[in-house]
């Protein structure tokens, strides 16, 4: 009889545990919404199928984060892209009821988020840049130096790039003004230097140093990047990134140099990632032992722990 009672009590206890509702995952549940900003030739989603931040939005949301994907001109100056991003940040705040946002920008998007933080610091809790050319990209510098202004080559480049931007905009649901030559100049070393003179917050003062961790109004600054242009033989884009990497005199992700990517608190500047791997592209074909989604999750948790 006693054994039967014990069995009954144990069974009831086990059933009670099974009946408990599963605890919600709150690992990425930041205080403020996370706003993701794409780079040059980027988009939010093509046909609603191929996301620029591939699988990243869903993995952040699964941990409780509120995530918004933005869309700016694919090819334009950092200031023009930044203004377009600012308008969307203001819309996010109006819709969410939040007071601030956590900005995360990839590639050229890193310069865009810096612009928003500079002109409206009251709206920004943190700025994170991913593989962003803060001191310019060597390939852009080379092209800008070797394509004469007003030349036939410049006209052809401008025509095709601007139309590519329009097509990408149409495929993702919104067209915006394009300025491919302006974008190229913005990402050259001289263009970046001009931009940095206007918006220096978070930038290292030495060639490959670490910038300030916080801004004047308490914003937190972070960055990370990769240094392996070729990570997956099945990803066709890796072959192009390997070729472009030869334009650089320092380790790079295929488009952005390691030192150029450094901003604020440098989480890491040598992940086993190339420029597209940093946002889990193409279609998640990244290095076999590297998961870009986990890096984004960890960053969201870092922001949560900081009260952001």
N, C-alpha and C positions, 0 to 999 in steps of 0.2 A: 504493500500500500504506500509506504513511504517513498519507494522508488518511483511509483506511478505519479505521486504528487510532484516529486522533483522533476520528472520528465515533462509534466504538464506546465510547471512554472518556467522551465527552460524553453519550451516551445512557445509559450506566450511572449517571453522576453525576446526571442529571435524574431517572431512575427511583428512585435512592436518596433524593433529596429528596422525591419524591412519597410514598415509603413511610414517611417520618418521621411519627410520630403527631402530630396537631395539639396544639399547646400549650394547656393548659386556661386559660380566662380566670380570673384571680385578682384582678381589679380591685376587687371588693367583698368580698374574703375577709378579714373582720375577725377579730381574735383571739377575741372574745366574740360569742355569738349576738345577732342583732338582734331585738328584740321590738317589734311594732307595736301601738299602742293606739288604738282608734277614739274618735270624739267622741259628742256627744249624738245620740240616735236612730240610733246606728251599729250595726254588726254585723260579723261576720267574713266570712260569705258567705251569700247567700240562695239556697236551693235548690241550693247548690253551683255556681251559675252566675255570679251577680253578686257580685263581691268588693268590699268597701268600699275597700280599697287596690287599685284596679283596675289590674292588670298590674304592680304594684310588687313584690309578692312574687316573681314569676317573674323579673323583671329583676334583682333583687338576687341571687337564687339562681344565675342564669346566670353571675354573676361570682364565685361561690364562697362567698357568704355563707350562713350558717345563719339562717333566718328563721322566726319564730313569730308567728302572729296570735292576739291575745287577744280576749276577749269579756267585757264587764262590763255592768251594768244600763244600759239605754239612757237612762233618766231617773232620776237620783238625785244625792245630794250628792257633792262631790268626795272626801270622806273615805270614803263607802260604796263608790264606784267604785274608789278607790285601794286599799282593802282587798281587793276582789275581784281587782284586778290583781296585788297582791302575792302572793296565793295562787297565781296562774297563773305568776308569775315563779319562785316557788319550785319549781313543778312542772317548768318549763322547765329549771331548773338540775339538778334531780334526773334528768331524762331525758337531758339532753345531757352531763352530767358537767362542765359549765363552772363556773367560780367566780363569774363576774359576767355581766351582760347589758348591751347597749346599748339603751336605751329611746328609742323615737320615738313621740310622741303627737300626734295631730291634734285641733285644736279643744279640747273639754272633756278629751280624752285627754291633752293637755299638762299639765293640772292633776293628772290621775291619776298620771302618771309622776313629777311632782315630789313627790307624796306618798310614793311608793315609795322614791324616792331619799332623802327626809328621814327616814323611819322605819327604813329598812334600807340605809344608805349602803354597807355592806360588800358588798351584792349588785349594785351599780350601777357600771359603768365610765363611762357617759356618759348624758346626758339631752338629747334634741333635741325641741323643740316646734315644731309646724307650724300656723300660723294659730290660736294659742291665746289666749283672752281673759284674760291674766294680771291685768289691772286691771279686768276685767269687760267685758261687751258692752252697748253703749248700748240695744239693742233689749230685752235682758233687764231692764235697769234701768228702762226705760219701762214695760214690762209689769208688773213687780213693784210699781212705784209707783202704777199706775193700776188694779190689781186688788185690791180690798179683801180682807183675810183673812176667811175664813168666808162670803164672798159667794156668790151663785148663780153668778156668772161664774167665780169661782175653782174652784168645785165642778165646773162643766162642763169647764173647761180641764184640771183634774186628771184627771177621768174619761176624757176622750178621749186625753190624752197617756199616761196610765198604761196604757190598753188598747192604744194603738199600740206602746208598749214591749213589752207582753206578746206581741203579734202578731209583732213583729220578732224577738223571742226565740224564739218557736215556729218561725218560718220558717228561722231560722239554727240551730235544733237545741237551744236551751237557754233556759228562762225564768228570770228572776231578779227579785227585788223591785224595784218601781218607785216613785219618789217625784218626780213631775213638779214639784210646787211647791218641793220641796227643791232640785231641779236649777235651777229658775228663780232662786231666791234665791242659789244658789251662784255663778251667772254674772252677777249684778247687781254694780254697783260696790261696794256695801256688803258683799255677800257675799264678793267677791274680796278686799276690804281685810282682812276678818276672817281669811280663809284665808292671806293673805300675811303677816299678823302672826305666824302659827304657823309658816309655812314660807317664809322670806324668801330662801333661797339662790338665787343667780342672777338676782335681780330688780334692775332699775335703781333707783338711789336718786333719780333725777330723772325728770321727767314723760315724757321720751322719750329716755332715755339708754341706756347699755349696762350690763348686769349683770356680775358676776364671771364670769370664764371657767372657773374651777375651784372645786370644793367643798373642804371641809375634809379629805376623804379622797382627794383627787385626781380626783374625777369631773369630766369635761368637760361644759360647758353650751353649747348652741347653740340657735338659732332661725332660722326664716324664715317669710315670709308674702307674700301678694299684696295688690294694691290696685286691682284692676280687676273690679268686680262683673259686668260684661257682656263676655264674651269670644267667644261663639259663637252666632250667630243660630239655629242648629239645635238648641241645647240649651235645652229648656223651662225648666229650673231657673234659667237666667240671668235670665229676666224677673222671677222672684220675688226673686232676690238683688239685682237693680237696685232694686226697690221698697224692700226692707228697708234698702238702703244710705242712703236719705234720712233715716233716724233718727240718722245719725252726723254729727258736726261735723268729723271728720277723714277723710282718705282711708282707705278700708277695702276689705275683700274681699266686702262684702255682709252680713257678720255680725260681723266682728271688726275693730276699728280698728287702724291701723298702729302707733301707739305702744303700745297694749295688748298687741300680739303680741311685743314685744321682751323677750328673755330671754337671759342669758349672752352668748356671742359671736354677734352678729347677722350671719348670712351674707348676708341681704338681706331687706328688709321691703317691697319694692315690685315683686315679680314681676308679670308680666302674667297674673295668675291671680285667680279668685274663690275663695270658700271651698271649693267642691267641686272645682274644678280642682286644688287643692293636693294632692288624693289621686287625681288623674286621673279624676274623675267629671264628668259622668255618661257612662259607657262611652267614656271617652277623648275626649269632645267638648270640647276646650279651645281656647285661642288657637292660631292656625295656626302660629305660630313659637315656641311654648313647649311643652316636653316635661317634665312633672312627673316622669316616670320617670328622666330624666337627672339631675334635681336630687337625687333619692334615691340614685342610683348615685354621684354625686359626693360626697355626704355619707358614704356607706359607705366610699369610698376615703379620705376625710379621716380617718375613724376608724381605718382600717387604717394609714395613715401615722403616726398618733399612737400606734400600738401598742395600740390598743383593739379 
